[in-house]
Amino acid sequence: MEVVPLPSVEDVAVLAADTVEALVRTRPAAVLGLATGSTPLPTYRELIRRHRAGTAPAYDDVRCFTLDEYVGLPAGHPESYRSTIARELTDDLGIAEDRVQGPDPSPEGLATAGERYEDALREAGGVDLQVLGIGSDGHLAFNEPGSSLGSSTRIKTLTERTRRDNARFFGGPEEVPRHVLTQGLGTILRARHLLLLATGAGKAEALAAAVEGPLTAQCPASVLQLHPHVSVLADEAAAAGLARLEHYCDVYAAKPAWQRL
């Protein structure tokens, strides 16, 4: 695991965007795994800015998979994650709608939705780069504390804490769906490169537990310690709780210029 402490949210966004673009330039038909929520938004805005400026690679052949989807929202609801990722990233990058896929929350197919999504990920050849955020309680995607570290895509019940955290996107906590379809922790670990973004003081405790704490289902993000290629980008506030902060800074400062994340 490579931990990269950075001064600001903007620095996190720039390095994350550099990483995405480097992959797409090398592999034009790359498969991207996309997280939603507030943390990746500065990165997505930076990617869009570069695309509009004409300096970005072409995304015509890229395929995208979202981490999760609410269950129970009407089709096309603006807060569905399929609508959100289109609005916040893929439409502006010119990625065709049929090249962006999320778990299918349709009531008639809910019982097999997880299995079908796992099949779709395998058929695409797996995710090359998975963008991730971390919850204030250490959840990863919607794998709440207590989730199996080897879990696959499935339906989950949201905790009240997570519903409160997401209420800002709705009219209030009572409007946030109680269930989601989410990639499992085992599913996430199959991506070839995991890019975890953490910003703000509210993520400091969870990030420290994930990076430096024990491997435990009580902090689902700690499962990242098992992956051979994880890059953690954290701003100053999110990195404040890391016991080995000075070490991470020294290691990144000494990194060869040719070596990417």
Backbone hydrogen bonds in HBPLUS format (Angstrom, degrees):
<---DONOR---> <-ACCEPTOR-->    atom                        ^
c    i                          cat <-CA-CA->   ^        H-A-AA   ^      H-
h    n   atom  resd res      DA  || num        DHA   H-A  angle D-A-AA Bond
n    s   type  num  typ     dist DA aas  dist angle  dist       angle   num
A0002-GLU N   A0230-VAL O   2.88 MM 228  6.16 174.6  1.88 162.3 162.6     1
A0232-VAL N   A0002-GLU O   2.78 MM 230  6.08 168.3  1.79 167.3 169.2     2
A0004-VAL N   A0232-VAL O   2.70 MM 228  5.87 169.5  1.71 173.6 174.8     3
A0234-ALA N   A0004-VAL O   3.19 MM 230  6.36 166.2  2.21 145.7 147.7     4
A0006-LEU N   A0234-ALA O   2.75 MM 228  5.92 156.4  1.81 167.0 169.9     5
A0012-VAL N   A0008-SER O   3.15 MM   4  6.52 152.9  2.23 145.0 152.2     6
A0013-ALA N   A0009-VAL O   2.94 MM   4  6.26 160.9  1.98 152.8 157.9     7
A0014-VAL N   A0010-GLU O   2.98 MM   4  6.22 157.4  2.04 148.2 153.6     8
A0015-LEU N   A0011-ASP O   3.10 MM   4  6.27 171.0  2.11 150.9 152.9     9
A0016-ALA N   A0012-VAL O   2.92 MM   4  6.02 160.9  1.95 153.0 159.1    10
A0017-ALA N   A0013-ALA O   2.90 MM   4  5.99 159.5  1.94 145.7 151.6    11
A0018-ASP N   A0014-VAL O   2.89 MM   4  6.11 155.0  1.95 146.3 153.7    12
A0019-THR N   A0015-LEU O   3.05 MM   4  6.25 149.7  2.15 142.1 149.5    13
A0020-VAL N   A0016-ALA O   3.03 MM   4  6.39 157.7  2.08 151.6 156.9    14
A0021-GLU N   A0017-ALA O   2.95 MM   4  6.12 173.7  1.95 157.0 158.8    15
A0022-ALA N   A0018-ASP O   2.91 MM   4  6.01 153.2  1.98 144.5 152.2    16
A0023-LEU N   A0019-THR O   3.22 MM   4  6.42 156.1  2.28 143.3 148.5    17
A0024-VAL N   A0020-VAL O   3.09 MM   4  6.42 164.5  2.12 153.8 157.7    18
A0025-ARG N   A0021-GLU O   2.91 MM   4  6.06 155.6  1.97 152.1 158.3    19
A0026-THR N   A0022-ALA O   3.15 MM   4  6.25 151.7  2.23 139.8 147.1    20
A0027-ARG N   A0023-LEU O   2.68 MM   4  5.79 155.0  1.74 155.5 164.1    21
A0030-ALA N   A0027-ARG O   2.95 MM   3  5.30 130.1  2.21 134.0 129.5    22
A0063-ARG N   A0030-ALA O   3.04 MM  33  6.46 162.5  2.07 155.5 161.1    23
A0128-ASP N   A0031-VAL O   2.85 MM  97  5.27 147.7  1.96 134.8 145.3    24
A0129-LEU N   A0031-VAL O   3.42 MM  98  6.89 157.1  2.47 156.2 161.7    25
A0032-LEU N   A0063-ARG O   2.79 MM  31  6.20 161.8  1.83 165.0 165.1    26
A0065-PHE N   A0032-LEU O   2.90 MM  33  6.37 150.2  1.99 158.0 166.9    27
A0033-GLY N   A0129-LEU O   2.81 MM  96  6.01 169.5  1.82 151.4 150.4    28
A0131-VAL N   A0033-GLY O   2.86 MM  98  5.86 175.1  1.87 147.4 145.7    29
A0034-LEU N   A0065-PHE O   2.84 MM  31  6.10 160.9  1.88 149.9 156.1    30
A0041-LEU N   A0038-SER O   3.26 MM   3  5.44 146.1  2.38 104.8 114.5    31
A0043-THR N   A0040-PRO O   3.02 MM   3  5.31 119.7  2.40 107.1 122.2    32
A0044-TYR N   A0040-PRO O   2.97 MM   4  6.27 159.5  2.02 157.9 164.5    33
A0045-ARG N   A0041-LEU O   2.86 MM   4  6.08 159.7  1.90 157.8 163.4    34
A0046-GLU N   A0042-PRO O   3.00 MM   4  6.16 146.7  2.11 138.6 147.2    35
A0047-LEU N   A0043-THR O   2.98 MM   4  6.29 155.9  2.03 150.8 157.1    36
A0048-ILE N   A0044-TYR O   2.96 MM   4  6.21 158.0  2.01 148.4 154.4    37
A0049-ARG N   A0045-ARG O   2.86 MM   4  6.03 156.6  1.92 143.6 150.5    38
A0050-ARG N   A0046-GLU O   3.06 MM   4  6.26 161.1  2.09 148.8 152.7    39
A0051-HIS N   A0047-LEU O   2.98 MM   4  6.19 152.8  2.06 143.4 151.5    40
A0052-ARG N   A0048-ILE O   2.90 MM   4  6.14 163.4  1.92 158.1 161.1    41
A0053-ALA N   A0049-ARG O   2.99 MM   4  6.17 139.4  2.16 139.0 150.6    42
A0055-THR N   A0050-ARG O   3.11 MM   5  5.49 153.2  2.18 159.4 157.0    43
A0054-GLY N   A0051-HIS O   3.14 MM   3  5.23 153.3  2.21 100.9 109.1    44
A0062-VAL N   A0059-TYR O   3.18 MM   3  5.22 157.3  2.23 106.3 113.2    45
A0064-CYS N   A0099-ARG O   2.85 MM  35  6.24 164.5  1.87 164.2 168.3    46
A0101-GLN N   A0064-CYS O   2.94 MM  37  6.27 158.6  1.99 145.1 151.0    47
A0066-THR N   A0101-GLN O   2.94 MM  35  6.42 154.1  2.01 153.5 161.6    48
A0183-GLN N   A0067-LEU O   2.86 MM 116  5.54 153.4  1.93 164.4 173.4    49
A0069-GLU N   A0181-LEU O   2.81 MM 112  5.23 145.0  1.94 151.4 158.0    50
A0181-LEU N   A0069-GLU O   2.75 MM 112  5.23 163.3  1.78 159.4 164.9    51
A0071-VAL N   A0179-HIS O   2.97 MM 108  5.40 159.8  2.02 141.3 134.7    52
A0077-HIS N   A0074-PRO O   3.01 MM   3  5.56 146.9  2.12 145.7 143.0    53
A0080-SER N   A0077-HIS O   3.01 MM   3  5.42 166.3  2.03 116.8 120.9    54
A0084-THR N   A0080-SER O   2.87 MM   4  6.07 158.5  1.91 149.8 157.0    55
A0085-ILE N   A0081-TYR O   3.00 MM   4  5.97 168.6  2.01 143.2 145.3    56
A0086-ALA N   A0082-ARG O   3.34 MM   4  6.38 150.3  2.43 134.7 142.5    57
A0087-ARG N   A0083-SER O   2.97 MM   4  6.15 159.7  2.01 149.6 155.3    58
A0088-GLU N   A0084-THR O   2.84 MM   4  5.94 155.1  1.90 152.0 159.4    59
A0089-LEU N   A0085-ILE O   2.95 MM   4  5.58 135.0  2.15 134.3 141.7    60
A0090-THR N   A0085-ILE O   3.03 MM   5  6.31 145.0  2.15 149.5 153.0    61
A0091-ASP N   A0086-ALA O   3.13 MM   5  5.09 154.7  2.20 126.1 131.9    62
A0093-LEU N   A0089-LEU O   3.10 MM   4  6.33 136.3  2.30 148.4 161.1    63
A0093-LEU N   A0090-THR O   3.23 MM   3  5.06 130.2  2.50  91.3 104.5    64
A0095-ILE N   A0090-THR O   3.00 MM   5  5.23 159.7  2.04 159.9 156.2    65
A0094-GLY N   A0091-ASP O   3.08 MM   3  5.18 154.7  2.15 102.7 110.5    66
A0099-ARG N   A0096-ALA O   2.93 MM   3  5.41 161.5  1.96 117.5 122.9    67
A0100-VAL N   A0097-GLU O   3.22 MM   3  5.56 161.2  2.26 115.6 116.4    68
A0109-GLY N   A0106-SER O   3.06 MM   3  5.63 147.7  2.16 116.6 125.5    69
A0110-LEU N   A0107-PRO O   3.43 MM   3  5.19 171.1  2.44 102.3 104.7    70
A0112-THR N   A0109-GLY O   3.16 MM   3  5.76 143.7  2.30 114.8 123.6    71
A0113-ALA N   A0110-LEU O   3.27 MM   3  4.96 160.2  2.32  98.4 104.3    72
A0116-ARG N   A0112-THR O   2.97 MM   4  6.17 160.8  2.01 156.9 162.8    73
A0117-TYR N   A0113-ALA O   2.98 MM   4  6.16 149.1  2.08 145.5 153.5    74
A0118-GLU N   A0114-GLY O   3.02 MM   4  6.28 158.8  2.07 151.4 156.9    75
A0119-ASP N   A0115-GLU O   3.04 MM   4  6.31 153.9  2.11 144.5 151.6    76
A0120-ALA N   A0116-ARG O   3.00 MM   4  6.27 152.8  2.07 142.0 149.0    77
A0121-LEU N   A0117-TYR O   2.98 MM   4  6.26 157.6  2.03 153.0 158.1    78
A0122-ARG N   A0118-GLU O   3.06 MM   4  6.33 158.8  2.11 148.5 154.0    79
A0123-GLU N   A0119-ASP O   2.86 MM   4  6.09 160.8  1.90 153.0 158.7    80
A0124-ALA N   A0120-ALA O   3.07 MM   4  6.23 139.5  2.24 140.3 150.1    81
A0126-GLY N   A0121-LEU O   2.97 MM   5  5.34 145.9  2.09 170.0 159.1    82
A0125-GLY N   A0122-ARG O   2.94 MM   3  5.15 155.6  2.00 107.4 115.2    83
A0192-ARG N   A0127-VAL O   2.94 MM  65  6.39 162.4  1.98 160.5 162.4    84
A0193-HIS N   A0128-ASP O   3.07 MM  65  6.06 117.3  2.48 126.2 143.0    85
A0130-GLN N   A0193-HIS O   2.85 MM  63  6.24 165.3  1.87 166.3 170.7    86
A0195-LEU N   A0130-GLN O   2.85 MM  65  5.95 174.1  1.85 161.4 159.8    87
A0132-LEU N   A0195-LEU O   2.86 MM  63  5.92 155.8  1.92 155.3 149.7    88
A0197-LEU N   A0132-LEU O   2.89 MM  65  6.11 167.7  1.90 152.6 154.2    89
A0135-GLY N   A0139-HIS O   2.86 MM   4  4.77 167.5  1.88 147.8 149.2    90
A0138-GLY N   A0135-GLY O   2.87 MM   3  4.89 162.1  1.90 111.5 114.2    91
A0221-ALA N   A0138-GLY O   2.98 MM  83  5.54 146.3  2.10 156.5 166.4    92
A0143-ASN N   A0140-LEU O   2.89 MM   3  5.33 162.4  1.92 132.6 138.3    93
A0147-SER N   A0144-GLU O   2.99 MM   3  5.76 147.3  2.10 152.1 154.2    94
A0146-GLY N   A0217-ALA O   2.71 MM  71  4.80 171.3  1.72 127.8 128.5    95
A0151-SER N   A0148-SER O   3.26 MM   3  5.13 164.4  2.29 110.3 109.4    96
A0186-GLY N   A0151-SER O   2.72 MM  35  4.93 131.2  1.96 131.4 146.7    97
A0154-ARG N   A0182-THR O   3.08 MM  28  5.76 148.8  2.18 148.8 152.6    98
A0182-THR N   A0154-ARG O   2.97 MM  28  5.76 163.5  2.00 160.6 161.7    99
A0156-LYS N   A0180-VAL O   2.80 MM  24  5.42 156.4  1.86 156.3 163.0   100
A0180-VAL N   A0156-LYS O   2.97 MM  24  5.42 152.3  2.05 150.3 158.4   101
A0158-LEU N   A0178-ARG O   2.82 MM  20  5.44 164.1  1.85 147.0 152.5   102
A0163-ARG N   A0159-THR O   3.01 MM   4  6.33 158.1  2.06 149.8 156.5   103
A0164-ARG N   A0160-GLU O   2.91 MM   4  6.11 151.7  1.99 145.4 152.6   104
A0165-ASP N   A0161-ARG O   2.91 MM   4  6.18 154.4  1.97 145.3 153.0   105
A0166-ASN N   A0162-THR O   2.97 MM   4  6.18 145.8  2.09 145.7 154.2   106
A0167-ALA N   A0164-ARG O   3.19 MM   3  5.03 153.4  2.27  97.7 105.7   107
A0169-PHE N   A0166-ASN O   3.08 MM   3  5.86 163.2  2.10 121.9 126.5   108
A0170-PHE N   A0167-ALA O   2.93 MM   3  5.11 155.6  1.99 108.5 116.6   109
A0175-GLU N   A0172-GLY O   3.01 MM   3  5.61 156.3  2.07 118.3 125.4   110
A0176-VAL N   A0173-PRO O   3.15 MM   3  5.39 155.1  2.21 107.1 114.5   111
A0188-ILE N   A0184-GLY O   2.96 MM   4  6.29 163.8  1.99 153.8 156.8   112
A0189-LEU N   A0185-LEU O   3.07 MM   4  6.26 154.2  2.14 144.4 150.9   113
A0190-ARG N   A0187-THR O   3.02 MM   3  5.45 153.1  2.09 110.0 118.4   114
A0191-ALA N   A0188-ILE O   3.13 MM   3  5.80 163.8  2.16 118.6 123.3   115
A0194-LEU N   A0229-HIS O   3.04 MM  35  6.41 168.5  2.05 159.6 163.3   116
A0231-SER N   A0194-LEU O   2.83 MM  37  6.21 164.8  1.85 166.7 171.6   117
A0196-LEU N   A0231-SER O   2.83 MM  35  6.14 148.9  1.93 157.0 166.1   118
A0233-LEU N   A0196-LEU O   2.85 MM  37  6.21 165.2  1.87 171.3 176.1   119
A0198-ALA N   A0233-LEU O   2.96 MM  35  6.29 154.3  2.03 163.6 164.6   120
A0235-ASP N   A0198-ALA O   3.20 MM  37  6.80 148.0  2.31 155.1 164.6   121
A0203-LYS N   A0200-GLY O   3.14 MM   3  5.86 167.5  2.15 119.4 123.3   122
A0204-ALA N   A0201-ALA O   3.14 MM   3  5.24 162.5  2.17 108.4 113.9   123
A0207-LEU N   A0203-LYS O   2.90 MM   4  5.97 160.5  1.94 156.2 162.2   124
A0208-ALA N   A0204-ALA O   3.04 MM   4  6.20 163.9  2.07 150.2 154.1   125
A0209-ALA N   A0205-GLU O   3.08 MM   4  6.31 157.4  2.14 147.2 153.3   126
A0210-ALA N   A0206-ALA O   2.92 MM   4  6.13 154.2  1.99 148.0 155.3   127
A0211-VAL N   A0207-LEU O   2.92 MM   4  6.05 162.2  1.95 156.1 159.9   128
A0212-GLU N   A0208-ALA O   2.84 MM   4  5.51 158.9  1.88 142.9 150.2   129
A0213-GLY N   A0209-ALA O   3.03 MM   4  4.34 134.6  2.25 108.4 117.4   130
A0219-CYS N   A0216-THR O   3.07 MM   3  5.63 160.4  2.11 113.1 119.0   131
A0222-SER N   A0219-CYS O   2.81 MM   3  5.64 163.1  1.84 130.8 136.6   132
A0223-VAL N   A0220-PRO O   3.08 MM   3  5.95 169.7  2.09 123.5 126.8   133
A0224-LEU N   A0221-ALA O   3.10 MM   3  5.86 168.5  2.12 120.0 123.4   134
A0225-GLN N   A0222-SER O   3.04 MM   3  5.81 165.3  2.06 120.3 124.4   135
A0226-LEU N   A0223-VAL O   2.99 MM   3  5.74 167.1  2.01 121.6 125.8   136
A0227-HIS N   A0224-LEU O   3.07 MM   3  5.38 161.5  2.10 112.8 118.5   137
A0239-ALA N   A0235-ASP O   2.98 MM   4  6.08 149.4  2.08 156.8 166.4   138
A0240-ALA N   A0237-ALA O   3.36 MM   3  5.33 159.8  2.41 100.6 106.5   139
A0242-LEU N   A0239-ALA O   3.12 MM   3  5.64 170.4  2.13 123.0 125.3   140
A0247-HIS N   A0244-ARG O   3.06 MM   3  5.27 116.8  2.47 102.0 117.4   141
A0248-TYR N   A0244-ARG O   3.04 MM   4  6.41 160.6  2.08 159.1 164.5   142
A0249-CYS N   A0245-LEU O   3.02 MM   4  6.31 160.4  2.06 155.4 160.7   143
A0250-ASP N   A0246-GLU O   2.96 MM   4  6.18 158.6  2.01 147.9 153.7   144
A0251-VAL N   A0247-HIS O   2.93 MM   4  6.15 164.3  1.96 156.9 160.7   145
A0252-TYR N   A0248-TYR O   3.03 MM   4  6.19 165.3  2.05 149.8 153.5   146
A0253-ALA N   A0249-CYS O   2.96 MM   4  6.07 157.6  2.01 147.2 153.8   147
A0254-ALA N   A0250-ASP O   3.10 MM   4  6.27 140.3  2.27 142.7 152.2   148
A0255-LYS N   A0252-TYR O   3.18 MM   3  5.12 163.3  2.21 104.2 108.8   149
A0259-GLN N   A0256-PRO O   3.08 MM   3  5.46 153.6  2.15 111.9 119.9   150
